[in-house]
């Protein structure tokens, strides 16, 4: 009779060798007890595994990589992890964009989730990623570019590259500097019926009424977007009214806007405009309660 307990998963011998090699060059710095290093739990949560002990996620948060990747890093990543890793977190590492693009393109051809928040990419860095990696990536579903000082030009380069692939579902752009111009650039892509985005995060981008207008007017032709996050911008009453008008018009014309959740609290909207917006939203749609505070 079995005890019913699940055995603690072990890292495959091949992946363990790769992890120890990463540790030796300084890309993995946590202390792992040598007696337990064969156990998946000894490497988590920074490293994630599938049920067979194969590495599927690498998280390098905490590594200071401003000067670039340690020697032999690319060779190790390519040899041991290129066929299995689908999630990569380089957030806050300050890895130069050229190195980031090279790592992603050479080592992770099957990546579906990439986190690059807080890397000070700016527009020049986004352009490098767009031209050296994004145009060739065919599996990406989640892209996190929060807090990277990205402005309208960077957003334009990003959208141009992403339009060449049809897999991206979630795009995180909070805490950048898109403003109205950048929001308008993004809205042009959202307005296309083949845009695959399901969730877009645009909080804290200093987006005003004209940017909100562009985003709202993209909704009638969009066929995928269900969540739009606009909290902590400055769309004000004028921006909220455009959303209200677009949503009301779609009801009158019996057309269907896919959007289910709209988050726009802390936008200087005011109670009356907030109530009109809430009334225009259908029953499945949500706006932040703080709109009514």
ABEGO torsion letter per residue (X at the ends): XBAGBBBBBBBBAAAAAAAAAAAAAGABABBBBAAAAABAAAAOAABBBBAAGBBABBBABGBBAAAEBBBGAAAAAAAAAAAABABBBABGAGBBAAAAAAAAAAABAABABBBABGAGAEAAAAAAAAAAAAAABAABABBBABGAGBBAAAAAAAAAAAAABAABABBBABGBAAEAAAAAAAAAAAABAABABABBBABGAGBBAAAAAAAAAAAAABAABABBBABGBAAEAAAAAAAAAAAAAAAAAGBBBABABBBABGAGAEAAAAAAAAAABBAABBBBAAAAX
